[in-house]
Amino acid sequence: METAEDEIASAYPLAFYAAKHWTYFGRVADSEDTRLHILIDKLLLEPGRRSRWLSVYNPDTGRRFRKTSLPTPEPLYYASLCGLEQVSIRLLKGGADVNTVGGEYENALQAAAAGNHENITKLLINWGANVNAYNSVSTLQVASKGICGNIVRLLLANGAHVNAHSGMYGNALQAACARSNADTVQILLGYGADVNAQGGSRYGSALQAACAKGETETVRLLLNRGADVNARGGHHGSVLRAACFRDDAEIVRVLLDSGTIHEVRNHAEIVRILLESVKCVKVEARCYSNVLEAAMAEGNNEAVRTLLGITPKFVLEWLSNGAYPRRRKARLELQTPFLTAEDVAIVDSEKSMTLLHYAAQLGSEAAARRCLELGANICIRDRDGGTPLHLAAGGGHLGVVKLLLQAGSDRNALDSWNRTPLECAQGQGRRGQIEKYRCRPETAIYLQSANSKLPALSTDHP
C-alpha cells in the first residue's frame, strides 16, 4: 500500500528535488520581497505544510522524515539550519524562543553553526542564544568541525567554554584536528584550549586526531604547545600507531624527534632504521626506497608484520569498521602476503566473521586464496548464518565464488533466512522477495551451470 509520500513522489517527479533545494534558492533570493516571505512563512509556520515538506525531505537528517525521540524542531531551527536570514529575523521579532531545544543539532544556534551560517549565528547570539547550551555535543565543537573559523571566534568571544567535554570528539580542539581545520586549531589554542584534554570515542586526544589525518604542521604545533606524545586511548591506541596507520614517515619522525616514546623502547632501533633509510636501502645490490619496501620485496614477513603493526586482532578490527569497501579491500590485499594461519583462524566477536568472510565480501581473490592456503574454515558462519560463499555470491564476486567452490564450499548451504548462495546471487532478500538491484546475473548463471563443478583447489604453499 502506497503512503502519502509515495503518492507525492509518483504524482510529482520533481517533488524531492524541490523539497531539498528550495531553501538554497530561498537563501539566494532572501530579500524584502513580501510575496516570497508569505510563501516561506506558510511553509514553515503552518504545521501541516511543514510536515509535508519534511516527509519528502528533511534537511536535518538528509533523508525522509523519520520518527525520533528528540523534540520536534521549531521553524526558527530550520530557518537557521538552512541559512534563511530574513526568515530568522522575522521569527525572532515575532517572539520565537531562541533557545528552544529540538533537532539533530539540539538548538537553532548549533544548526546555524553546523551550516556555516555566520550572520545567523551572530543574529541568534545577539538575541540571547546560550552559546554553552547542549545535551550531547557543544555548539563550539559543532562549529570547530565546520569550515568557518569566524563562527568559532564569535562563539569564543561570547563566552563559549573552549574545553567543554562532549560528543564523539571529546572537545572542540580534537574535532578541529579530526577535520583538518588548521586555522580553527590556531584559534582554539589562542583561547586556551587544553592540548592534552582526553576524551571522545574516536581519537582520544587532539594529537592522535592530527596524526591520524596526516596533518604534519598541526602535529608540530600541538607538540610545541606541550601535547603528550605518550597519551594513550582512542581508536588507534596511541599517537604513534595513528601515524603508522597512515604509513606517514614524516609524522613518525616528528613524533620520535619530540622525545622518548615509551611504546617503542623495545623496537626503537628498527623504527629509526626505517626513518633513516628513506632515500635508499641496499640488499644484495638491490636498492629500495625504505626498510619497509625492502622487507616486503625480500620476503621478510616477520619484519613486515612488525613494521606494519599487523596482529590478528588489529586486522579484523580494521576490516569491521566503517571505512569504504575500496579502502578496506586495498588494506586487506596489502597485508595478504604476510598473513599467517593464526590470522585466518581469528573470528570477529561482533559479526562472527573471519578474514575469509571479509575477503569474500570485498571480492578479493588474492586474500581469499591466501586464506584458503592457510587452512581457513570454509564452513564457518557469520552472525547472519552466512558462509563466505553466501557473501561472495551476494556481492557478485565470481572469481571468489570459483575459488570457494574449488575448495569444497557447500553451494546448498542455507543462511538464517533460508537462502542458498544461488538465491543470494539472484537477489533474494531476507524476506524471500527478489530485489533486482541485488541481482548478480553472471554469478547466478555460473552457480546454476554444470561448469561450476571444478577440480579441488590446491592449497600447497611454501
N, C-alpha and C positions, 0 to 999 in steps of 0.2 A: 504494500500500500504506500503510495507516494505521500510524503509530508508536504506541508505548505511551501517549505523551502525548495523541495524538488519541483513542485509545480511552477514556482517562480523561475527556476533555472531553465525549465523546459519552455515556458512561455516567453521568457526574455533572455536570450543567449548572452547578452552583454550585462546582465544584472550583476554578476560577480565583479566584472571589471569596473563597473560604475560604483559599486559599493566600496571597492578597495581604493579607487583613485579619486573619488570626488573631493576628498579632503585636501589632496595636493592642489587641485585646480581651485578649490575654495581658498586655500592659503595664498596662492599666486594672485587671485583676484580679490583678496581681503581688502576692502576699501569702504568708502562711505555709501556704496550702492545699497539703498534700503531694500530693494527687491531681493537682492542676494541675502541680506540679513534676515528677511522674513522667511525665506526658504530654509536657510540653515537653522534658524530658531525653531521652526516647525519640526524639523527632523530631530534635533537634539532634545528639545523640551517636551515634546509630546511622547509619552511612554510607548504608545503603540507604534509610532513611526520609528522611534529609536530601536525598539526590539526587533522590528522587521529588518532594519539595516544590519543590526548585529547578527541576526540569524543567517544573513547571506555572507557577511564578512565582518569579523571583529578585529579592529586594529590593535587591540590589547594583546591578542594571542597569535594573530597572523592566520587564523583559520575561522571556521564557522563557530558561532557561539556555542559554548559548552557550559553545562552547569558546574558551579563551583561553590565552595563553602565561603569564599570571600564575599564581603558586602558588595552589592551591585554599585558600580561606579555612577557618579552623578555627571550631568552634562559638562561641568567645568573640567572634570578629569579628561574626558575625550577631547575637549577643545584644547587642553594643554598638551596632551599626547600628540595630537595631530598638527600642532603649531598654528591654530586659528587664533591669532592675537586679538583681533577686533571682537570676535565672539567671546573670548575670555574676559575682555574689558566689560562688555555688556552684561555678562553673567555676574561678575563681581559687583558691578553697580546695581544689579538687580537683587543683591542680597545673598548670592551663593556663598556657602561656607568654604573658605579657602583650605581648611584643614580636615575636611571630611575624608574618612578612610574608605577605601574601596579600590578594586582593580589589581592587576598583576603587580603594578608598581606602588601599590598601597595608598598613594595620595597624588593630588594634582602636581605638586612640586616635583616629586620623583618622576612622574610621567613626562613633565617638561624637560627635566634633566636628561632622561633616557632618550628623548627625541632630539637632543642637542638644540633646543629652542631657547636661546639666551634671553631674548626680550621677554618671553613669557615667564621664564624663571625669575627675572628681575621684577616683573609685574607682580607675581604671586608673593614674593618676599616683601615688596612694598605694601601689599595688602595684609601682611601679618602671617604669612605661611611659616610654620615651625620648621626650621632647617634641620633640627635634630629629631624629628618625629619619625619613628619607624618601628616595624614589628620584626621583620626578618633581615632586612638589609638597609643600611643607611643611605640617605639621599646623596651624601658625598661619595660613597662607594659607587653608586649608580652613575654619577657624573664622571668619576675617575675612569670608568670603563669606556666612556664616550670619547669623542674627538674634539670637544670644545673645552679648552683649558680655561677660557674666560668664565664658564659656568662654575668650574672648580674654585677659581679665585673669588667669585661672587659669593659662593656658599661659605667659604672660609672667612671672608671679610665680614660676613653677617653672623658669625659665631658657630659655624659647624664644627663639631668635635673631630679634629684631624685623626685621632687614634681610636675612634669608635669601633668596637669589635662587633662584627656582624657579617652575615652572608657567607657564600661559598669561598670567597677570597679572604675572609677574616678581617680585612681592613682596607681602607682606600688605597694605601701605598701598594699593597700587594696586588690589588685589582689593576692599578695603573701599569705595574710591571708585567702582569699577565697579558695585558692588551697592548704591550709595546708602546705605551704613551710616554715617551721620554720627557716631553715638556711638562706633562702633568706630574711626573715623578719629581722634577725640579721644584715645581710649585709646592707640592706637599712637603718636601724636605725643608723648603723655606719657611713653612709654617710649623715646623717642629715635629713632623711625622717620625715615629719610632722605627728605625731601620731594623730592629730586632724583634718587633712585635710578632708573636706566634699566633697561629690560628688558621682557620679555613680548612676545608676538606680537600683542596686541590694541591696546593704547593707548600703550605705550612709557614713560609716566610717570603718576604719580598725578594730576597736574594735568590732563592730557589726558583721563583717565578721568572726572574730575569734570565737566569741560566737556562731554564727550560725553553725560553723563547729566543735564545741566541743573541740577546742584547748586550754586546760586549761593553759598550760605553756606559750603559746603565749599571752593569755589574761593577765596573771600576768606580763609578760614582758612589754606589752603596758601600763598597769596601772602604773607600776614602772617608765615608761618614761613620765607619765603625761597625759595619754589618759583620755578624759572626759567621765565619766560613765553615764552622763545625756544627751549625744549627741542624738539628735532626727533625724529621717529620715530613709530612706531605706525601704525595703520590710516589715520588722518586726516592724518598727516604733521606736524602741529603743533597746539598748543593752540587757536590762533585758528581754524583750519579745523574743529576739532572743535566749537567753539562755533557757528560759522557753519552747520555741517551741521545743527544743530538750529534754525536761524533764531532763536537766543536773543540778542536785542539787549542784554538786561541783562548777561549774562555777557561779551559782547563789550565792553561799556562798562567793566566791571570790569577786563578784561584791558588795555584801552587806557589806562585811568587808572593802571595799576600801573607804567607806564614805557614805554620805547621797544621796540616790537615790530619787529624787523628786517624781517620779510617784508611789512610794509605801508608801508614807506618810499615806494614808488613809487605807491601809491594810497591813502595815509592820508587824503588830503583827502576822497575820495568816501566812505570808511568813516565819517569823522567827520560828514560831512553826513547820512549815513543815521542815525547815532545822535542827532544834534542836532535832527533833524526828525521825531522820533517822533510828536509831537502833531498836526502839520498841515503838509502841503506843498501849495502852490497852484501850479497850472499852468493858465494861461489861465482863471482864475475857477473852476477845478475844484479841490476840496480832496481830499487823500489823507492817510492816516494816517502814511505814511512814504515815504522815497525809493524803496524797492523797489516798493511799491504804485503809486507814480506812474510809475515806469519801465515797469512791466508794462501799466498802463492806457493809457499814451501810446504804446505800441508801440516803445519804445526797446530793441530786442532786445540790442544790444551792451552797454548799461548793465546790463540784467538778467543777462546771462551773466557779466559782471564781478562783480556783487553776489552772485550765487549760486555763483560759482566753477565754472561749467559748462565742462568741457572734454570732448572726445570720449572720452578715456581714463577720466576720472572717472565719467562717466555709465554706461559699460559695466561698470566695476569695481563700482559700487554695485549695479547690477541683478543681477550674477552672485553677490552674496553671499547669506548665508543668511537674509535678512530675510523676514518674512511676505509672501506674494504680494500681499495688500491694500496693504501699505505700499509695496512696490516699484511697484505699479501707480499708486498715488497720486503717488509721486515722479516717475515717468515722465510722467504726464499734466500735472504741474505744469510740467515742463520742455519739454513737447511744442511749445508755440507758439514756442519760442526755439531749436529745433534747426536745424542747418544741414546742407547736403549733405555736409560733411566728417564730421559726427557719424554720419550713417546709413551712411557708407561704411566705418567702422571695424569690424573683425572682432575679437571677443574671442579672444585666443590660446589660452585654456584650453578653451573649449567650442565655438569656431568659430562663435559666434552674433553676429548683428548686432542693431541696435535693432529692426529689423522682426521678427526672431525673437522677441525679448522681448515686443514688442507683441502678437504672435500668441499667444504662450504665456500672457500675462497677460490676454488678452481686451480690450485697449484699442483700441477702434475709432478714437478720436481720434489716438492715436500711430501706429497703422498707416496711417491716411490721410495723416498728415503725412509719414511715411517714404516712402510711395509718391509723394507730390507732389514730394519732394526727390530722386527717382530711385533709390530703394533697389532693390537686386537681388533680385527675387522668386524666383530660381532657386538662390541660394547655399545650400549645405548645411551643417548643423551637424556636430558630430563623430559623430553617430549617423546621418548621411546624410539627415536630415530637412529639408524645406523649411519656410518659415513656414506654408504651408498644412497640412502634417502636424501642426504644433503647434497651430494654431487648431482643426483638426478634432478632434484628440485631446482637446482641452480643452472641446469643445462650444461654442466661441465663434462662433456663427452669423454675427453681424454682421461679424466679421473675415474669416470664410470668404468671405462675399459680396464684400467689398472685394478680396480676393486673386484671386478668380475673375474679377472685373471687370477686374483689372489684367493678366490673362492667365496666372495660375499654372496649372501643369500638374496637372490632377486625377488623372492616371495615373502621376505620378512615384513611384518606389519608394525607400524608405529602405534602410538597411543590413540590415533584416530583411525586405526584400521586401514591405513594406506600402505600400499606396496611402493617400492621405488618407481615402478612404472606409472602408478597413479599420481605420484608427486610430479613426475615429468609431464604428465598430461594436464597438470594444473588443477588437480582436485584439492579443494580447500579442506579445512578441518571439519567442516560440517557436511562434507560429501558433495558440495556443489563444485562445478567446474568454473574456474576463474581464468578467463582467456589470457589475461596479461601474465599469468604464471606458467602458461603452457610452453614447453620446450620441445617442439616437434621433432627435431633431429635426434635428440636423446631418446624420446619416446619411441620413435621408429626403430632405433637401434635395439632398445631393450625388448621390443616385440619380435625382432628378427632372429632367424636361426643363426645369422652371422655373429651374434653376440656370444656364442659358445666358443670361447677362446682357450688356448692352452694355458696351463698354470703359469703364473708369474714366477720367474726365477728370483730368489732372494739371496743369492750368493753375492757377497760383497767383501772387499778386502778387510 
